[in-house]
Amino acid sequence: MRVNVVYASREPNRAAVVLEAMAVNAMTVTVAQKSKELFGLLANRSCELLLMGQRLVDEDGVSMVKTLRSRGPTKQLPIIALVEHAEQPASAPAANSRPAYASYFLKAQPSPAIAAPGSRGASLRLEFFQAGADECLSLNWDAAECIARIKAVLRRTQVNASEELIKMGPIELNLTSYTLHVAGKRVNLTSKELDLLYVFLSSSNRVLSRPYLIERVWGYNYFGSPRTVDVHVRRLREKLGSAAKYITTIPCVGYKLVPPGTEMRR
């Protein structure tokens, strides 16, 4: 199942390497450059992770994180900040590796003034953490490490059940092993067919348009034909056997899953 990510940034192209790595790792990213766009995406889309840049066109990234953390619907949303540049932690030099004059020089210098909280003099990464971010990455870090840290945040913030099942009539979808049983018999589906079935089961009695299914299963950046949905639904129905009757075609719109015992309403 792909993870839907929203990336909020004034200059999203600067993070192209990280975004491409996320796509390879089953993460679908859609971009918001203004605060209004961001709020619209969070309100109307299925978003499992927010990647926040230093700035949007009309808002500072740190301020936006604070705002989101103060709002009910986004208080628990995983947020990862992505800054322009941050140094990796470096090991301290050995004590005897300093020049002889180093001790005198260090003693002679006045203590640096401590930057006021929230000022640009303070660490930007620290500001993001204080605002409520779950992690802070940097564009100059290795993409593989960024992906590993993103996955770690998802593991920490997602609810993990030992055996998470979705049942509807004879259909039983195990989200832990991502396997399907129909009337007690194992049914082998492709990853896209499993994703499609999950969307149907989690949105029963709702009319789902082809564009909506494309976004949920193939991602926001998919530019293929919407008829791809019809092909996959047909194959899914064939494998579901008698349970295929629950997936109803809505002419000129898309599909609707009607649970057993539920009257068909359009």
C-alpha positions as CSV (number, residue, x, y, z in Angstrom):
1,M,0.0,0.0,0.0
2,R,1.4,3.4,-1.0
3,V,1.9,6.1,1.6
4,N,0.4,9.4,0.6
5,V,2.7,12.3,1.5
6,V,2.1,16.1,1.1
7,Y,5.3,18.2,0.6
8,A,4.8,21.9,1.5
9,S,7.6,24.1,0.1
10,R,8.2,27.3,-1.9
11,E,10.8,25.5,-4.0
12,P,9.9,21.8,-4.3
13,N,12.3,21.1,-7.1
14,R,15.2,21.5,-4.8
15,A,14.2,18.3,-3.1
16,A,13.9,16.3,-6.3
17,V,16.4,13.7,-5.3
18,V,14.6,12.9,-2.0
19,L,11.2,13.0,-3.7
20,E,12.3,10.5,-6.3
21,A,13.7,8.2,-3.6
22,M,10.3,8.4,-1.8
23,A,8.5,7.4,-5.0
24,V,10.7,4.4,-5.4
25,N,9.9,3.4,-1.8
26,A,6.1,3.3,-2.3
27,M,5.4,6.9,-1.2
28,T,3.2,9.2,-3.4
29,V,4.0,12.9,-3.0
30,T,1.8,15.8,-3.9
31,V,3.1,19.4,-3.6
32,A,1.7,22.5,-1.9
33,Q,3.5,25.8,-2.3
34,K,1.0,28.1,-0.5
35,S,-0.7,27.7,2.9
36,K,-4.2,27.7,1.3
37,E,-3.1,24.8,-1.0
38,L,-1.7,22.9,2.0
39,F,-4.9,23.2,4.1
40,G,-7.0,22.2,1.1
41,L,-4.9,19.0,0.6
42,L,-5.0,18.1,4.3
43,A,-8.7,18.6,4.4
44,N,-9.7,16.8,1.2
45,R,-7.0,14.2,0.6
46,S,-5.8,11.1,2.4
47,C,-2.5,12.3,3.9
48,E,-0.4,10.0,6.1
49,L,2.7,12.2,6.3
50,L,3.6,15.9,5.9
51,L,7.0,16.9,4.6
52,M,7.5,20.6,5.5
53,G,10.1,22.8,3.8
54,Q,11.7,25.9,5.3
55,R,9.3,28.2,3.7
56,L,6.1,28.2,1.7
57,V,5.3,31.1,-0.7
58,D,3.3,32.9,2.0
59,E,4.3,31.3,5.3
60,D,7.4,30.3,7.3
61,G,7.7,26.5,7.7
62,V,8.2,26.6,11.5
63,S,5.2,28.8,12.0
64,M,3.1,26.5,9.8
65,V,4.1,23.5,11.9
66,K,3.1,25.4,15.1
67,T,-0.3,26.2,13.5
68,L,-0.9,22.6,12.4
69,R,0.0,21.3,15.9
70,S,-2.6,23.6,17.4
71,R,-5.4,22.3,15.1
72,G,-7.5,19.3,16.1
73,P,-7.3,17.3,12.8
74,T,-3.5,17.7,12.4
75,K,-2.3,17.4,16.0
76,Q,-1.3,13.8,15.5
77,L,-0.3,14.0,11.8
78,P,3.4,12.9,11.4
79,I,5.4,15.9,10.3
80,I,9.0,15.8,9.0
81,A,10.9,19.1,8.3
82,L,13.2,19.3,5.4
83,V,15.8,22.1,5.6
84,E,18.3,23.4,3.1
85,H,21.5,22.5,4.9
86,A,22.4,20.8,8.2
87,E,25.7,19.3,9.2
88,Q,25.9,15.6,10.2
89,P,27.1,15.0,13.7
90,A,30.9,14.7,13.7
91,S,33.1,12.9,16.2
92,A,35.1,15.2,18.4
93,P,38.9,15.5,17.8
94,A,41.2,13.8,20.2
95,A,42.4,16.0,23.0
96,N,46.1,15.8,22.0
97,S,45.3,16.7,18.4
98,R,44.8,20.4,19.2
99,P,47.6,22.9,18.5
100,A,49.4,24.1,21.6
101,Y,47.8,27.5,21.4
102,A,44.2,26.2,21.2
103,S,43.6,26.1,24.9
104,Y,44.7,29.7,25.3
105,F,42.6,30.8,22.3
106,L,39.5,29.1,23.7
107,K,39.9,30.6,27.1
108,A,40.5,34.1,25.6
109,Q,37.4,34.2,23.6
110,P,34.2,35.6,25.2
111,S,31.3,33.2,25.5
112,P,29.0,33.5,22.5
113,A,25.6,35.0,23.2
114,I,22.8,32.5,23.4
115,A,20.3,33.2,20.6
116,A,16.8,33.9,21.8
117,P,14.3,31.1,21.3
118,G,12.7,31.2,17.8
119,S,15.4,33.6,16.3
120,R,17.2,32.7,13.1
121,G,20.4,32.6,15.2
122,A,19.1,29.4,16.8
123,S,19.4,26.1,15.0
124,L,16.6,25.8,12.5
125,R,16.3,22.1,13.1
126,L,15.9,22.8,16.8
127,E,13.1,25.3,16.0
128,F,11.3,22.7,13.9
129,F,11.5,20.2,16.8
130,Q,10.3,22.8,19.3
131,A,7.4,23.6,17.0
132,G,6.3,20.0,17.0
133,A,8.0,18.2,14.1
134,D,8.7,14.5,14.5
135,E,11.9,14.6,12.5
136,C,14.1,17.0,10.6
137,L,16.1,16.1,7.5
138,S,18.4,18.0,5.3
139,L,18.7,18.3,1.5
140,N,22.5,17.7,1.7
141,W,22.1,14.4,3.5
142,D,22.3,11.1,1.6
143,A,18.8,10.2,0.2
144,A,19.0,6.7,1.5
145,E,19.4,8.0,5.1
146,C,16.5,10.4,4.6
147,I,14.3,7.5,3.4
148,A,15.3,5.4,6.4
149,R,14.5,8.2,8.8
150,I,11.1,8.8,7.1
151,K,10.2,5.1,7.5
152,A,11.3,5.2,11.1
153,V,8.8,8.1,11.7
154,L,6.0,6.2,10.0
155,R,6.7,3.1,12.1
156,R,6.6,5.2,15.3
157,T,3.5,7.1,14.5
158,Q,1.3,4.5,12.8
159,V,-1.0,2.3,14.9
160,N,0.4,-1.2,14.6
161,A,-2.0,-4.0,15.5
162,S,-0.6,-7.5,15.8
163,E,-3.3,-8.7,13.3
164,E,-5.3,-5.9,11.6
165,L,-8.2,-7.3,9.6
166,I,-10.9,-5.8,7.5
167,K,-13.9,-8.1,7.1
168,M,-17.0,-7.7,5.0
169,G,-19.2,-10.7,4.3
170,P,-17.0,-13.5,3.0
171,I,-14.1,-11.1,2.3
172,E,-11.3,-10.9,4.8
173,L,-8.3,-8.7,4.1
174,N,-5.3,-9.0,6.5
175,L,-3.5,-5.7,6.5
176,T,-0.5,-7.1,8.5
177,S,0.4,-9.8,6.0
178,Y,-1.5,-8.1,3.2
179,T,-3.3,-11.3,2.2
180,L,-6.9,-11.9,1.1
181,H,-9.2,-14.8,2.0
182,V,-12.7,-15.2,0.4
183,A,-15.0,-17.6,2.2
184,G,-12.0,-19.0,4.0
185,K,-9.9,-19.7,0.8
186,R,-6.7,-17.8,0.0
187,V,-7.0,-15.6,-3.1
188,N,-3.8,-14.3,-4.7
189,L,-4.0,-10.7,-5.8
190,T,-1.4,-8.3,-7.3
191,S,-0.3,-5.4,-5.2
192,K,-2.5,-2.9,-7.1
193,E,-5.5,-5.3,-6.8
194,L,-4.9,-5.5,-3.1
195,D,-4.6,-1.7,-2.8
196,L,-7.8,-1.3,-4.9
197,L,-9.7,-3.7,-2.7
198,Y,-8.5,-1.9,0.5
199,V,-9.9,1.4,-0.8
200,F,-13.2,-0.3,-1.6
201,L,-13.4,-1.9,1.8
202,S,-12.4,1.3,3.7
203,S,-15.0,3.4,1.7
204,S,-18.0,1.1,1.6
205,N,-21.3,2.6,0.4
206,R,-19.5,5.6,-1.2
207,V,-19.4,6.3,-4.9
208,L,-15.7,6.3,-5.9
209,S,-14.8,8.1,-9.1
210,R,-12.1,6.8,-11.4
211,P,-9.9,9.9,-10.7
212,Y,-10.2,9.3,-7.0
213,L,-9.3,5.6,-7.3
214,I,-6.3,6.6,-9.5
215,E,-5.1,9.0,-6.8
216,R,-5.5,6.5,-4.0
217,V,-4.0,3.5,-5.7
218,W,-1.6,4.8,-8.4
219,G,-0.8,8.1,-6.8
220,Y,-1.4,11.8,-7.5
221,N,1.3,12.0,-10.2
222,Y,-0.1,9.2,-12.3
223,F,-0.8,10.3,-15.9
224,G,-2.1,7.1,-17.5
225,S,-5.6,6.4,-18.7
226,P,-8.5,6.3,-16.1
227,R,-9.5,3.1,-17.9
228,T,-6.7,1.4,-16.1
229,V,-9.1,1.4,-13.1
230,D,-11.7,-0.6,-15.2
231,V,-9.1,-3.2,-16.2
232,H,-8.0,-3.7,-12.6
233,V,-11.6,-3.8,-11.3
234,R,-12.5,-6.5,-13.9
235,R,-9.5,-8.6,-12.8
236,L,-10.4,-8.1,-9.1
237,R,-14.0,-9.2,-9.7
238,E,-12.8,-12.3,-11.5
239,K,-10.7,-13.3,-8.6
240,L,-13.3,-12.5,-6.0
241,G,-15.7,-15.0,-7.5
242,S,-19.2,-14.8,-6.0
243,A,-18.1,-11.9,-3.7
244,A,-17.6,-9.7,-6.8
245,K,-21.3,-8.8,-6.7
246,Y,-20.6,-6.4,-3.9
247,I,-18.6,-4.1,-6.2
248,T,-21.2,-2.2,-8.2
249,T,-20.6,-0.1,-11.3
250,I,-21.9,3.4,-11.3
251,P,-22.4,4.4,-14.9
252,C,-20.3,7.4,-16.1
253,V,-18.8,7.9,-12.6
254,G,-17.0,4.9,-11.2
255,Y,-17.7,2.2,-8.6
256,K,-19.3,1.5,-5.2
257,L,-18.9,-1.3,-2.8
258,V,-22.2,-2.3,-1.3
259,P,-21.9,-4.5,1.8
260,P,-24.2,-7.5,2.2
261,G,-27.5,-6.6,3.7
262,T,-27.2,-3.0,2.6
263,E,-29.8,-1.5,0.2
264,M,-28.2,0.0,-2.9
265,R,-28.4,3.8,-2.8
266,R,-27.0,6.1,-5.5
